[in-house]
Amino acid sequence: MAILKDDDFSLEIHYREFEFGWVYYDIWPRWRGEPIINDAILKRKNGNWAKRGVGAINACEIRECGILPLLRRVLETNEADYWEATDPDILLALYPDEVFPFLPSKWTLVYEAPEVRARREAKEQERSERGPLADDCLEVLLFVDVYNFEGASAYCGSGLCLRLRPKRAELQTFYEELRHEYLAFRDKWKVQEENEAGWGPGYEPPRF
């Protein structure tokens, strides 16, 4: 499965099924490969909720995967963007060249060793000449509404927010792996045929 890594912290996304024109996801925040969300407090009522993986966030979206187009846009444009699931309320946001909380830093540089400054300036010069670099970091934020948890009867706008700081090369690898998995998922579940049946023979999927 495709895994976005930030050292021992990671985000894993799995395409579970395609049913009635909907793509269903299992999404795991993990620490050293283990789910960090307590499965016992996740909603598991009948239907789609009961099918989620152990410790997985549940989400679905109509027609196609929207995460891949998001990753492609951010990698191509190096501009902030986000994806929001159709149901339940899940939001994945990416911010290149920015650091949460996206406000001017309150830190004051007291001292920078000459060799550190030289490396930083060389990196800035390389970036100005070549554009984004493979070792540039991105802010990745995942918001999960409490509706995913047992006992929550409606969306409320509050919930769990997770932050990762992967490098651009890691995001590129994640995108390629997730794309490979989704194309196989589309074939297995006959997503194109189902969408053409529901939306007409002229249906075209988004750019993945």
C-alpha positions in Angstrom: 0.0 0.0 0.0 1.1 3.6 -0.7 2.7 5.1 2.4 3.8 8.8 2.8 6.7 8.7 5.2 8.0 11.3 7.6 10.7 9.2 9.4 8.7 6.9 11.9 5.5 8.8 11.3 3.5 7.9 8.2 0.2 8.2 6.4 -1.1 5.2 4.5 -4.0 5.2 2.0 -5.7 2.1 0.8 -8.6 1.9 -1.8 -11.0 -0.5 -0.2 -13.8 -0.9 -2.8 -15.9 0.8 -5.5 -19.6 0.5 -4.9 -22.7 2.3 -6.3 -20.4 4.8 -8.0 -18.3 5.6 -4.8 -14.6 5.1 -4.1 -14.1 4.0 -0.5 -10.8 4.6 1.3 -9.1 3.4 4.5 -6.6 6.0 5.7 -4.1 5.2 8.5 -1.9 7.5 10.4 0.8 5.3 11.7 3.8 5.4 14.1 6.5 2.8 13.3 3.9 1.0 11.2 1.2 0.8 13.9 -2.1 2.6 13.7 -2.2 5.5 16.2 -6.0 5.8 16.4 -7.8 3.6 19.0 -10.0 1.3 17.0 -12.3 0.8 19.9 -13.7 4.3 19.7 -14.2 4.4 15.9 -17.7 4.2 14.5 -18.6 0.7 13.3 -22.3 0.8 12.7 -23.7 -1.1 9.8 -22.8 -0.6 6.2 -19.6 1.1 5.1 -18.6 1.9 8.7 -18.3 -1.7 9.6 -15.9 -2.4 6.7 -13.1 -0.1 7.7 -9.7 -1.5 8.6 -8.5 -1.7 12.2 -7.6 1.8 13.3 -8.5 3.3 9.9 -10.2 6.5 9.1 -13.1 5.9 6.8 -13.8 8.1 3.8 -15.5 8.0 0.4 -15.8 10.0 -2.7 -18.1 9.9 -5.8 -16.8 8.7 -9.2 -13.0 8.8 -8.8 -10.1 9.3 -6.4 -9.5 13.0 -5.8 -6.2 12.6 -3.9 -4.2 11.8 -6.9 -5.2 14.9 -8.9 -4.3 16.9 -5.7 -0.8 15.4 -5.5 -0.2 15.9 -9.2 -1.2 19.6 -9.0 1.0 20.3 -6.0 4.0 18.5 -7.5 3.6 20.3 -10.8 2.8 23.8 -9.6 4.5 23.8 -6.1 1.4 25.7 -4.9 -0.8 24.9 -1.8 -4.0 23.0 -2.4 -6.3 20.5 -0.7 -8.7 17.7 -1.2 -11.9 17.1 0.8 -13.7 13.8 0.8 -17.4 13.7 -0.1 -18.2 11.8 3.1 -17.4 11.8 5.9 -15.6 15.1 6.5 -11.9 14.4 5.8 -9.6 17.1 4.5 -6.0 16.6 3.2 -4.0 19.8 2.6 -0.5 20.3 1.2 1.6 23.5 1.6 4.9 23.6 -0.2 7.5 26.1 1.1 5.4 26.9 4.1 5.5 25.9 7.8 2.6 25.5 10.1 1.1 27.7 11.6 1.7 29.7 8.4 2.6 32.9 10.2 5.9 34.8 10.4 8.4 33.0 12.7 8.9 34.4 16.2 12.4 32.9 16.4 15.4 35.2 16.2 18.6 33.9 14.6 21.3 34.5 17.2 24.2 32.7 15.4 24.7 30.7 12.2 28.0 28.9 11.7 29.7 30.0 8.4 29.5 26.5 7.0 25.8 26.2 7.8 25.2 29.6 6.2 27.2 28.6 3.1 25.1 25.4 2.7 21.9 27.3 3.1 22.8 30.0 0.6 24.0 27.4 -1.9 20.7 25.6 -1.5 18.7 28.8 -2.0 20.8 29.6 -5.1 20.2 26.1 -6.5 16.4 26.4 -5.8 16.3 29.8 -7.6 18.0 28.3 -10.7 16.3 24.9 -10.8 13.0 25.3 -9.0 11.8 23.0 -6.2 14.3 20.5 -5.0 13.9 16.9 -4.0 14.8 17.5 -0.4 12.5 20.5 0.1 9.9 19.8 2.9 6.2 20.3 2.6 3.5 20.7 5.2 0.9 18.0 5.0 -2.2 18.4 7.2 -5.0 15.8 7.6 -8.2 16.9 9.3 -10.7 14.2 10.5 -14.1 15.3 11.7 -15.3 13.7 15.0 -18.1 12.1 12.9 -15.7 9.2 12.4 -15.9 8.4 16.1 -18.5 6.4 17.9 -21.3 8.5 19.4 -20.9 11.5 17.1 -24.3 11.9 15.4 -23.4 14.7 13.0 -20.5 16.7 11.5 -19.4 19.4 13.9 -16.2 20.9 12.3 -14.0 19.8 15.2 -11.8 16.7 15.3 -8.4 15.3 14.8 -5.6 17.1 12.9 -2.4 15.4 12.0 0.8 17.0 10.6 3.6 15.5 8.6 6.7 17.2 7.1 7.8 14.8 4.3 10.4 15.8 1.7 9.3 16.5 -1.9 11.0 13.3 -3.1 8.9 11.3 -0.6 5.7 12.9 -1.8 6.7 12.1 -5.4 7.3 8.5 -4.5 4.0 8.3 -2.6 2.1 9.8 -5.6 3.6 7.3 -8.0 2.8 4.3 -5.8 -0.7 5.5 -5.1 -1.3 6.1 -8.8 -0.1 2.6 -9.6 -2.5 1.2 -7.0 -5.4 3.3 -8.1 -5.0 2.3 -11.8 -5.1 -1.4 -10.7 -8.1 -0.6 -8.5 -9.9 1.0 -11.4 -9.4 -2.2 -13.5 -10.4 -4.6 -10.7 -13.6 -2.7 -9.9 -14.4 -1.7 -13.5 -14.6 2.0 -12.4 -14.5 3.3 -16.0 -17.4 1.0 -17.1 -19.5 1.9 -14.0 -18.9 5.6 -14.5 -19.8 5.4 -18.2 -23.0 3.6 -17.3 -23.9 6.3 -14.8 -22.6 9.4 -16.4 -22.7 8.6 -20.1 -20.3 7.1 -22.7 -18.5 10.5 -22.9 -17.3 10.2 -19.3 -13.6 11.1 -18.9 -11.8 10.6 -15.6 -9.7 13.4 -14.1 -5.9 13.6 -14.7 -4.2 11.2 -12.3 
